Amino acid sequence: MAWNQETLNVIGRTLLDEFSDLSDIEQGTRITLRLILAALLGGLLGLEREQQGKEAGVRTHMLVSLGAALFVLVPDIGGAMDDAMSRVIQGVVAGIGFLGAGTILKSDRHDEVRGLTTAAGIWLTAAIGVTIGLGHESTALLAAGMAFVILHVVPLLLKRTPRRDND
């Protein structure tokens, strides 16, 4: 194949076409904002888990939220209809279920189960990512704030409450 000016022009136009999904400043800003916010809110929830010494920490939660946002953002911008988006969201939820299940451990002694809160946090982090990906940033901020209160404040309240023995 000869590398003449026409060939180089075709290659250049093809490359520009391939990276044209962010050619509109408004859309590029919207996508950037959603992905950054998804990563940040996921990181906030992961930070709490990491401070508690859990395996699924900041990076895991950031990736879960970012991935969930991306899974719904791209089809949404591409004009996917409600039925297609429903299937995408179902796939995200099912996939996150497997990831969350990997954090749950059952100990042979004392029938102790560990990791349920981390698994629920990963599940919620994915939901927050989906919410952001669909453009509902305020709702995602509210949910992340509530999750932070649940993970950070509720344990402090529970320490002050005397436990009752089950008879």
C-alpha positions in Angstrom: 0.0 0.0 0.0 1.4 3.4 -1.0 1.5 6.1 1.7 0.5 9.0 -0.3 -1.3 12.2 0.8 -4.8 10.7 0.1 -4.1 7.6 2.2 -2.9 9.8 5.1 -6.0 12.0 4.8 -8.3 8.9 4.9 -6.4 7.7 8.0 -6.7 11.1 9.7 -10.4 11.4 8.9 -11.0 7.9 10.2 -9.2 8.6 13.5 -11.1 11.9 13.9 -14.4 10.0 13.3 -13.4 7.3 15.9 -12.8 9.9 18.6 -15.8 12.1 17.7 -18.0 11.0 20.6 -16.7 13.9 22.6 -16.6 16.5 19.9 -19.5 18.6 21.4 -18.3 20.6 24.4 -21.6 20.3 26.2 -21.7 16.6 25.9 -18.0 16.2 26.8 -18.6 18.3 29.9 -21.6 16.3 30.9 -19.8 12.9 30.4 -16.7 14.1 32.3 -18.8 15.5 35.2 -20.8 12.3 35.5 -17.7 10.0 35.4 -15.7 12.1 37.9 -18.7 12.4 40.3 -19.3 8.6 40.1 -15.6 7.9 40.9 -15.6 10.5 43.8 -18.8 9.3 45.4 -17.7 5.7 45.1 -14.4 6.7 46.7 -16.2 8.3 49.6 -18.0 5.1 50.4 -14.9 3.1 49.8 -12.9 5.3 52.2 -15.2 4.4 55.1 -14.8 0.7 54.3 -11.1 1.0 54.1 -10.9 2.9 57.4 -12.8 -0.1 58.9 -10.0 -2.4 57.5 -12.2 -4.0 54.9 -10.8 -5.5 51.7 -13.1 -3.7 49.4 -11.9 -0.1 49.9 -11.5 3.1 48.0 -10.3 1.8 44.6 -12.8 -1.0 44.5 -15.7 1.3 45.2 -14.5 3.9 42.8 -14.2 1.3 40.0 -17.6 -0.1 40.8 -19.3 3.3 40.7 -17.4 4.4 37.6 -18.1 1.2 35.8 -21.8 1.2 36.6 -22.0 4.9 35.5 -20.3 4.0 32.2 -22.5 1.0 31.5 -25.6 3.2 31.5 -24.1 6.5 30.3 -23.0 5.2 26.9 -26.3 3.6 25.9 -28.2 6.5 27.3 -26.3 9.0 25.2 -26.6 6.6 22.3 -30.4 6.9 22.5 -31.2 3.5 24.0 -34.9 3.1 24.6 -36.3 2.3 28.1 -36.5 -1.5 27.5 -32.8 -1.6 26.5 -31.8 0.5 29.5 -33.8 -1.8 31.7 -31.8 -4.7 30.4 -28.5 -2.9 30.9 -29.4 -2.0 34.5 -30.4 -5.6 35.2 -27.0 -6.8 33.9 -25.2 -4.3 36.1 -27.2 -5.4 39.2 -26.5 -9.1 38.4 -22.8 -8.6 37.9 -22.5 -6.6 41.1 -24.2 -9.4 42.9 -21.3 -11.7 42.0 -18.8 -9.1 43.1 -20.6 -8.5 46.4 -21.0 -12.3 47.0 -17.2 -12.5 46.9 -16.9 -10.2 49.9 -19.1 -12.4 52.1 -17.4 -15.0 54.2 -18.9 -17.6 56.5 -16.7 -18.7 59.4 -16.9 -22.3 60.5 -16.7 -21.4 64.1 -19.7 -19.7 65.8 -21.7 -19.6 62.5 -20.3 -16.1 62.0 -21.0 -14.3 58.7 -18.7 -11.4 57.7 -18.7 -9.0 54.8 -22.5 -8.3 54.5 -22.1 -4.6 55.1 -19.3 -4.4 52.5 -21.3 -6.4 50.0 -24.3 -4.1 50.6 -22.0 -1.1 50.2 -20.7 -2.3 46.9 -24.3 -2.9 45.7 -25.3 0.6 46.8 -22.1 2.1 45.2 -23.2 0.5 41.9 -26.7 1.9 42.3 -25.2 5.4 42.9 -23.0 5.0 39.7 -26.1 4.0 37.7 -28.0 7.0 39.1 -25.2 9.3 38.1 -24.8 7.7 34.7 -28.4 8.4 34.0 -28.0 12.1 34.9 -29.6 12.1 38.3 -26.6 13.6 40.2 -28.6 15.2 43.0 -30.3 11.9 43.8 -26.9 10.2 43.8 -25.5 12.9 46.2 -28.4 12.4 48.5 -28.0 8.6 48.5 -24.3 8.8 49.0 -24.8 11.2 52.0 -27.4 8.8 53.5 -25.0 5.8 53.0 -22.2 7.8 54.7 -24.4 8.4 57.6 -25.5 4.8 57.8 -21.9 3.6 57.6 -20.3 6.2 59.9 -22.9 7.5 62.3 -25.2 4.5 62.9 -22.4 2.4 64.4 -21.7 5.1 66.9 -25.4 5.2 67.9 -25.5 1.4 68.2 -22.5 1.5 70.6 -24.5 3.6 72.9 -27.5 1.3 72.9 -27.4 -1.6 75.3 -27.8 -5.0 73.6 -30.5 -7.3 74.7 -29.8 -11.0 75.0 -32.1 -13.3 73.0 -33.8 -15.8 75.3 
